[in-house]
Amino acid sequence: MSEQRLIPKTMSTQHPDNASIPPWCDSDVIEGEKEVYEAYYAYSTLGCHEVMWDSEGKDIDPHVVRKLLTGYPSFFKEKVLGRDIFLTYRIPNPMLEKVEKKVFLETLQAIPKHFDVAKQFYGNGDYAPVFEVILPFTSSHKDVVRVLRAYSEAVVGIEKARIDFPDVTLVELVGEIQPKSINVIPLFEEWPSLVSLDNLLFKLLEAISPKYLRVFLARSDPALHYGLVPSVILVKIALSKIGKLVEREKVDIYPIIGVGSLPFRGHLSPSNLANFVREYKGVNTVTIQCGFKYDYPERDVKMVVDYLNRNLPKGEAEDFSQTGQMLLSIASKFRDAYYEFLLHAAKLIEKISKLVPARRARRLHIGLFGYHRTVGDVVLPRAIPFTASFYSLGLPPEFIGLRVFGTLKEEEQHVLLDAYKNLKEDLKVAAEFFSWRNLETIRESGTFDKEFIEFALPLLIEDIKVAEEIMGLRIGPSSSVAKRHENYTNDFIILFSEGKIEEAKQALVTAAKLRRSLG
């Protein structure tokens, strides 16, 4: 494989945040053959450089490479998989998964099978169609080394296994196993790993001496865990630390950022494109999630993908080495305020999140399969249904904890707004979907959680007052779309209160289509 490989700028993912169903899908859930077509669609129509193939927490087609190459041969003859466009597996983390450990191994073992299919299709073995995997919840350089060693020993190393006396080895039975090595993309999602990213990556560089490194920074899960402001600060500090490490060690590191289209989950949308690239300087690859792909007009999606493909990285990462400690102190205050609210809101959000439609055939993510998303003792839904739940109530989660802004010293406010450049713009977009009317409907309904009404709502009202009085934002719908959104979310609350669950779900989805994302 060439050392001068193309680093993808856009990565299509299977994150199920789409309110609308794409026209080529005939059911509410995208699965099976439709996921294979979706990968082709992302490459051929939208222009994405890369597709994430997610084997963490969901069943996927194990023959994806063969189906892509034989199903769309003329396209893939022109765009070589592994050279011009890329397929990248997201694997389960075997250190955290209880039931998915074998899926981890199974995914690694599939890589040589894909190589053989591509070699036959292209007539050569110049490019491995799959040679990188994404490892969720990376918390140490050892996590990455373990995956590399697992591939080396358990996949490639078995070539030498003796299967017949005296000297017949497995390679004679199954053929040579290629590629001989893979790359692991560590995915960082948690506060400790994001703030100590430079130390962790330095140890990784020492351990494996890679030609280059791709590093995945979550933006959505940190928002779920810590709130909007901390999630942005953590990513900005991580980018700053990566920039310094690149400068010091003279190594190529290419950050990926995982973002949805609502402000809470990253705010990549056609109308926010200029702000987005200005906010996340130094990022090389951006995820193109399903809400973005299917809730916006296709021409707008193609325009954004093309812009990102041509322009990333848009400048170097900002240097926060001077203000980093103050920013983390500010982030801690916001996190604590966010957590205070969640303690009183968790029961209600758990109920409402169950009404958010699944757009992928995921296995259960709390309990037997998948990772717990917890804040202290509170077990949370995943980030998409969490965000969707608050928006469906007309209470966007972007504002949770904002009361802290009013307590910051002038210097702290300045440092925060300098780091999180689009804070006011992001809140301004979210403010359109906030509903005072819904607040009253919730209070008057008589069926909502008493703890939520008596403890959570007063905190949120404090947050909103800071947005209005200190940040000067206008709260509530002003556009016709936002006013219609308010009507449907109000309907949702009434129907939910009356126990009309199917009708409530319909109102929830209609509102989500208006804001162009489930969550």
Buried (B, 14 or more C-beta within 10 A) or exposed (E): BEEEBEBBBBBBBBBBBBBBBBEEBEEEBBBEEBBBBBBBBBBBBBBBBBBBBBBBBBBBBBBBBBBBBEEBEEBBEEBBBBBBBBBBBBBBBBBBBEEBBEBBBBBBBBBBBBBBBBBEBBEEBEBBBBBBBBBBBBBBBBBBBBBBEBBBEEBBBBBEEEEEEEEEBBBEEBEEBBBEEBBBBBBBBBBEBBBBBBEBBBBBBEEBEBEEBBBBBBBBBBBBBBBBBBBBBBBBBBBBBBBBBBEEBEBEBBBBBBBBBBBBBBBBBBEBBEBBBEBBBBBBBBBBBBBBBBBBEBEBBBBBBBBBBEEBBBEEBBBBEEBBEBBBEBBBBBBBBBBBBBBBBBEBBBEBBEBBBEBBBBBEBBEEBBBEBEBEEBEBBBBBBBBBBBBBBBBBBBBBBBBBBBEBEEEBBEBBBEBBBBBBBBBBBBBBBBBBBBBEBBEEBEEBBEBBBEBBBEBBEBBBBBBBEBBEBEBBBEEEBBBBBBBBBBBBBBBBBEEBEEBBBBBBBBBBBBBBBBB
